[in-house]
Amino acid sequence: MSKKKHGASATPATQQLTAAGVDFEERAYEHDPRAESYGLEAAQELGVEARSVFKTLVVELDHDGFGVCVVPVEMRADLKAAAAALGAKKAKLAQPADVQRLTGYVLGGVSPLGQRTTLPTVVDESAADLERVYVSGGRRGLDVGLAPQDLTRLTGAVLAPVAAPLRHG
């Protein structure tokens, strides 16, 4: 695993961070394609608490639009709460083809930053309690750590309670 500031792993996400003058760190690790949860794998490989690593989910809203929901990897998105935060009544996870078309990223490497299409974004309010959050840097095996305030500012996100416990069974 490498830990560097503004390294050579340029992705649209790291390019946006650099252009905005944001203090961030790139954290790369060897991604295991057999990992059951890319987010939990990232937390383990980065050596950080899972509550500080956030996954980026694209949701399809009932008014024919899309949005982005960013929640801790140890949680799931509460789709009803996400819809409400994004100004809709209902939301469902977007189809993989739509995710890739809208964001420009491959599944497992979707960053809330530097997306091809600017979408309304909600970040779970738990991020506000953290000094640093980690999100995908735009490819599998690359995360970026930054202040949650910078994440919300650059994505135009609202903070709302949109995370719920994972369902088991």
Secondary structure, DSSP 4 states (H G I P E B T S, - for coil): -EEESS-S---HHHHHHHHTT--EEEEE----TT-S-HHHHHHHHHTS-GGGBEEEEEEEETTS-EEEEEEETTEEE-HHHHHHHTT-S-EEEPPHHHHHHHHS--TT---SSS-SS---EEEEGGGGG-S-EEEEEEETTEEEEE-HHHHHHHHTPEEE--EEEPP--
